[in-house]
Amino acid sequence: MGGGKGGADFDPKGKSDNEIRKFCGAFMSRLCQHIGADTDVPAGDIGVGGREVGYMFGAYRRLRNQWEGILTGKGLSWGGSLIRPEATGYGLVYYVEEMMKYAKQGDFSGKRVAISGSGNVAQYAALKCIELGATVVSLSDSHGCLVAEGDAKFTPEQIEEIAAIKLERKPLTALSGKSSFKYIEGARPWVHVGRVDVALPCATQNEVSEEEAQALIDSGALFVAEGSNMGCTQAAIDVFEGARKTKGASSIWYAPGKASNCGGVAVSGLEMAQNSQRLTWTSQEVDEKLKQIMRNAFENGLNTAIEYVETKDGELPSLVAGSNIAGFVKVVDAMRDQGDWWASEKATNGTNGAH
């Protein structure tokens, strides 16, 4: 669950609902041979929202003549889970809350937050930040970014309008209140946002470069957490980790997407659990489970880093190393328990060796 990616070279921009429906049906006619409730359960991602999940789920049901939870992100009236659309963005914010608590940097109240992207993850991350008292100062899309200047900030009403705009696959420039913001064509927000406390890349892969990472450090950012998958380039991660090692407890602290954006996959798991039980949980139940999952993800990476990675006094543990090692150890232990590898007789007699 959450371990693979797939897609198609079909461009939905400018296509009618019927054209998208036909493509989703054709795509599922082959995908259905490889997925199942107890095999692989895909979820939506870039370009795939509730509409597309619905078309594909309907195609699967017609092809197989059975109802089973083979996709997550489904509609609430046909097997979906409350909080699933919000899960990645909400979970990202809950993860950063745990970072703030550990670093003794308060909470989101009064903090300035730069966010990239304007899709599902960015929208709900922004709404949760605003709910918690933060000021969201940027959003972006593939055409450019909107940056709040002075006392300007994004409001929940503007985020809701952006959600409607993106559902119609229109650019951010279609926002009615865009005059309140500075629009920078072809740019990402990181070097344009000025002083910020938190940066949340929520758009796509490799969206924070080495130079942009340094710009965030120079702007006073204390926390960077990926809402997108592999949002920071390796060079950017090296900049963040270098600052963490040299600047002590007041340095910037970076969280990799494999930990900080796991909320979406986590609630996909909760949706699968509800499907298997033929039950529907309340929003509060799902949200509380999500908060605990994100707390566990943070603590797992943190404690693993403390156990395996040497740190100086006052240095924040590496969430990159901790999350990588924790994930690796979990898989290795499971493979050993299931007989996928084992220590050879030479190894048990004191000689290195494994199969």
Salt bridges, closest charged atoms under 4 A:
ASP17 OD1 - ARG51 NH1 2.42
ASP45 OD2 - LYS5 NZ 2.34
GLU52 OE2 - ARG51 NH2 2.98
GLU52 OE2 - ARG169 NH2 3.14
GLU98 OE2 - LYS101 NZ 3.38
GLU98 OE2 - ARG295 NE 3.44
GLU131 OE1 - LYS128 NZ 3.25
ASP141 OD2 - LYS166 NZ 2.83
GLU168 OE1 - LYS170 NZ 2.96
ASP197 OD1 - ARG195 NH1 3.38
GLU212 OE1 - ARG188 NH2 2.92
GLU241 OE2 - ARG244 NE 3.05
GLU271 OE2 - LYS74 NZ 2.65
GLU288 OE2 - LYS291 NZ 3.78
GLU315 OE2 - ARG244 NH1 2.99
GLU315 OE1 - LYS312 NZ 3.11
ASP333 OD1 - ARG336 NH1 3.57
ASP337 OD1 - ARG336 NE 3.56
